[in-house]
């Protein structure tokens, strides 16, 4: 396919490709289109495939023109992109009704493309690898002891306190509470057999009962006078004082299990306390190792972003910002019940866009650098990599792998490409991290 092509810069990341298809190629395409049409349509008085061209042109010219344009534009656009040596991010091809074509003349159209920047990679491996300051954190004996304390709390028992024990902080009281108005029980103001921990400051039926329980014993009854303001929403009690009766039916104290081999056996298949401690330490060391690696990789990403300078395709930044906005809005809707169509949602979107524009730009920038590293180092994504990533995601989301695969497939090719891009970026980051030098 021969053609003429002129590329014009419309901005740092935008190019206009003016493409001219030669007249003989246009004529050929028209001839083919009419031969195909002649086979398909029935014209009264003519055998299939034998209708004169003039009649077909008169009846179907517009449809054939659109058909020819539909075939020519993508073919020649792809050739022009190859010839120009650019990587398009977004392509804006003119609509069919805006371009004119005649069967014996050259056909000209202009495609506007947003391109990926050319990235000059620097300082990511020898002789100039990224230098990282050693993270010297270790799991301390004190942290293991704290983890053991948490386990003890989980295995604690609540036992009845010795008779006559006065309630003190961290003790538990089993209480019943009932409200009376003019000595008559108030409907809806009764709670029985409630377990309350002293010092928790949690209210019961809107009353802070902590202060009334301290020093009291099992069997004690406390009278609490609770005044309500005149503007209270319940008209029965507005402007009145309700007498609450708080009865203490039991006093309980938490008993922590002794830290011994028996306790270890209660926690699982451990033969001794030492074995339990070793297991805890091992789990904590694994978690710390992952945490240290994550922080090293965050530093690597920051260095890559700081040492590379290039213009970003605005469309990619916009797409990333849209993703962040969707995510943040969902979080707010869960937390506040935000109506997406309300003015408040409009304000929230504007605020999120403003606050996260820099983060979106940084994500796009780092993504493009990692893509360039992957290309330069010949990294690729295998089916095995995809399977491994899906299994990992399914376990994080706590859902069956088959269900996640269905969700990804429902998203079509775009979803699979997104996953592939993520895996490739992770591989590139891993490559740079493994080639970094950790200073002691």
N, C-alpha and C positions, 0 to 999 in steps of 0.2 A: 504494500500500500504506500503510494507516494503521496505527499501532501506538503503544504506550506504551513509553517507555524511561527507565530510571533509571540514572545512572552513579554509582558509589561509588568513592572513592579507597581502595586497599588498601595503598598505599605510594607513594614518589615516582614510580615508573615503572609501577605496576600499577593497573589499573582493572577493576571488575566492571560489566558491562553487563547489567542485568536487563531482559529484553525480553518484552513481552506482545503476542501476536498476537490480534486481535479474533475473537470467536466466528464471525461470518459468513464470514470468510476461511478459518477452520478447516473449517467445514461445506462450503464450496465445494471445498476441496482433497479432502475425503473423498469428495464426490459424484463428482468427476473420477476419483479413484483407483478407485472401484467400477465406474464405466462402463468404464474401461480394463481392469479385471480381468475384467469380464463378457465382454468381447470375446475375452479370451485363454484362459479356462478352459472346460472341458467339464463340465457337470453332467448326469448321466444323467436322461433324462425331459424335458429342456428344450432348445429350439433355441439355438444360439450367440447370446449377447447377451441372452437372454430369462429367465435364471435370476432368481428373486425375491431382493431385497436381503437379506431375513432369513436365507436359506440362505447367501448369500455371507458375511454378517457372522459367522454361526456358525462357518463353516469358516476364514475368512481374516482375521479381525479383527486378530490380532497382526501379520501381515505387512503389512497395509494401514497400520496405525498407524505402523510403522517407516518405511514408504515415505513417508508424509505428513511425518513428522518430518525425514527425510533431505532433502526438498524445501524445507521451511519454514525450517530452521535457517540454512543458508548465505544464503538470500535476505534474511531479516530481520536476520541478523547484519551483512551488508554495508550494509544501509540504516542500521542503528544506528551503525555506525562513521562513516558519512558525516554523520549527524545530530550525533554527538558531536564531530566535527571532530578526530579523533585519527589518528595514523599507527601502526598496530600493527606490532610486531616479531614477536611470537609470540602465537598465539591458542590458548586452551585451551577447546574446545567440549565440553560434557558428553557422555559416552557415551550411546548410544540407550537402554540399559536403565535409566538413571538418571532419564529424563524421562517424565512421564505426559501423555497427550493423550486428550481425549474429543471426539467429533465436534461437539457443540453447545455447547461451552464455550470460553472464551479459553484460549490455550496460552501458558504462561510458561516461559522457560528463561534461564539465566544463563551468559554467556560471560566468561571472565577473559582480559584482554589485557595484554600488556606493551607499553608505548608508546615511541615515539621522543620524545626531549625537544624542546621548542620552543627553538630557538637564536636568541638575539639577536645577529646578526652585528655585529662591530665591528672597526675598524682593519685593513682589508685592502686598501683602495684610497683614492684621493683623496676627501675632504681629509686623511685620516689614513692614508697608505699605510705599509707596513712599511719601516723604514729598515735598510739593510744596509751593513756596513763593507766597503769595497772590498778584494777579494782581489788583492794586487799581484804574485802569483807570475808568473814568466815562465820560458821555457825558456832555460837558460844555455848558453854555449859548452861549458862543462865537461860538462854532461849529454849534449850531442851527441857529444862525444869519448868519453864512457863507452859510449854506444850503439855507436860505431864499434869500440871495443875488444871489445865482446861479439861483434860480427860477425867481427872478426879471429880471436877464439878459435874461433868456429864453423868458420872456413875454415883453421885451423891444420893443419900436416902433422906427422906423427911421423917423423923421419929418424934413421937410425943415427948414434950419436955417433962421433966420431973414435976409432980404436983406442986402448985403454988409458985411456979417460976414466973417472975414479972417479965413482961414483954420488953425486949431491948432491940436496938438496931440489928437488922439482918435476920431476926427471928421471923417466924411465919405465924399468922393468926387465921383461924377459920372463923369467919364472922357472918352475922346476918344483920341486915339493916332494913328498917321500915319507917315510913313517914306517917305522921298523924296530924290532922288539922281539926282543931277543937275536939281532941280525944277520939276522933273517928279515923280509922285507917284510910290513907289517901291512895286511890287506885293508881297502879303503875309505879308505886314508890317502894317496892319490896324486892329485896335480893337476899337469897338464902345460901348458906354453905359456900361463901366466897373465900378463896385462899388469897391472903394479902401478905406481901413481904414488907416489913417495916423498913422505912428508909427509901422505898421505891417511889414515893410521892405520887402514886397513881390514885386518881379520884374514884370514888364509888358513888354512883348516882349523883355525880357532880359535887360531891363533898370530899374535902381532903381529910381522910380519917386518920392519917399518920399521927398527928399531934394528940388525938384523943386516945390512942392505943398505948402509948409509951407508959410502962410501969404497971399496966393492968394485968390481971390474971384470968385464967380460964374460969368461966362462970360469971365474970363481971358484966354489968350492963351499964352503958353510958348514954346519957340523954344529951342530944345536940340540938340547940335551937338554931334554925337556919332562916334568916329573914330574906325575902325576895323583893326586888324593887317594883314600884308601881307599873313600870313599863314592861314587866316580864311577859314573854309570849304566851304562857299558860295562864288563862284568866282565873283559874281556880286558886292560884297561889299568889297572883300579882298583888303586891303591897301587903302581903301577910307573912307571918312567921310559922314555919312548919317545924314540929317537934319530931326529930328523928331518934329512934331507939336502936343503938348499936350493941348487939349481944356477941360476946366472945365465947364460942363453943369449944375451941381447942387452941392450945399453944404448941407449936411444933418447932423443932430445931433441925438444921441441916447437919447430917453426919457424913463427913468425907471418909472414903475408904482409906485404910492404911496403905502406904506405898510399899508393897511387898510383892513377892512372887505370885501370891494368890490374886492380887489386883491385876497383874499382868495377864494371868490366865482368863480373868473376866473380860479383858479387852480384846481377846482374840486368841489365835493359836500361838501363844508365846509361852515358852517353858519357864522364863524367869523375867524379873524386872529389868535386868541388864539387857536381855534380848529385845524387850519393848523399847528401851531407851536407844539401843543401836538402830532399831528400825525407824524410830522417830527422827534420829539424827540423819540417817540416810535419806529419808524423804525431804527433810529440810535442806540438806546439802544439794539435792537434785534441783529443788525449787530455786535455791540461791544461785546455782550455776546457770539456770535458765534466765534468771533475773539479770545477772551480770552480763550474759551474752546479749540480752535485749538492750541493756544500756550501752554496751559497746557499739551495737549496730545503730542505735539512735545517734551516737557521736559520729559514726561513719557517714550516716545520711546528712547530718549537719555540715560536716566537712565538704562532702560532695557538692551540697547546695551552695556553700560559701566560695568554693574554688572555681566553679563554672559559671560563666556569664553569657547569657543569650536571650533573645526575645522569645516570649511564649505565645503560642497560638491562642488567641482570645477565646475561641470556641471551646477548646479543651478546658480552660480555666472556668468558663461558664458552666460546662457540664459537671465539673467537679463541685462547683459551688451549689448547683442544683441538688446533687447527691447529699451534700452536707445539710442543706436547708430541709430536705425531706426527712432526713434522719433526726435532726434537732426538733422539727415540728412534731414528729411521732412521739418523741420523748415528752414534749410539753403537753401533748394531747392526753397521754397516759397520766401525767402528773396533775394536770389542771382541767381536763375535759374541755380543751380549746376547740371551738367550732371553726373548721378550716375556711368557711365563707365569711366569718365575722370580720369587722374592721380591726379587732384586736389581733387576728391572725395575720392580716395584711401588715400591721405594724411590726409584729414578731418576725415576719419574713424579711422585711427591710432591715431590721436590727441584726438578724442572723447573717444576712448577706454582708452587711458592713463589717461585722466582727470577724467573719471567717474568710474574707477575700484573700488575705495574705496566706492563710493556711492552705486554701485551695490552690493558689499560685505555687506554693512551695511543693505541694503534693505532685502537681503536674510537672514541675521542674525536675524533681527527684525521679519521677517515673520515666521521663525522657532520658535522663542520664543513665539510669539502670538499663533501659532498653538499648542504649548505645553500647554499654558495656557488654550486654548479652550478645549483641550482634558482632562486636569486635572479637569476643572470646569464643564465638561459635557455640554458645549455649542454646539448648533447645528443650522442648517439653515433650516427653514421651507419654504414651497411654498409661504407663505405670505411674508416672508422676501425677497424672490427672486422677487416677484411681485412689492414690495415696492421699491427695489433697481432699477429695470428696469424703473419704473415710474419716479424716481428721476433723473436717467441718461437721460431719454428722455427729461425731462424738461430742464436739463442743456444743452443738445445738440440741443434743440429747434426742435425736430422732433416727429412725432406721435409715440405713444407707439408701435402700430402694426408694424411699419417699423423697429423699433429697435429690436423687438422680432424676426422678420424675419432674421435680420442681425446676431443675436446671434445663431439662429437655423442653419443658413448657416455655421457657424463655427463649428457645430457638438458638440459632447459631451465635447470636450476640452474647448470650449468657455463657456459652462455652468459651467464646473468645475472651470474655472478661476474666474467666477463671484461668485460662491459659496465660494471659497477660500478668495476672497476679503471681502465678507460679514462676514465670520467667523473671519477674522483678525480684522475687525472693531468692532465686538462684544467683542472680547477678549480685545482690547484696551480700549473699553468703560468700561469693567469690572474692569480693573486695575485702570482706571481713577476714577471710582466711589468709589474704595476702598482706593484711595490716601487721604492724610490728607493735607488740605490747611492751612498753618500757617498764622495767622493774622498779 
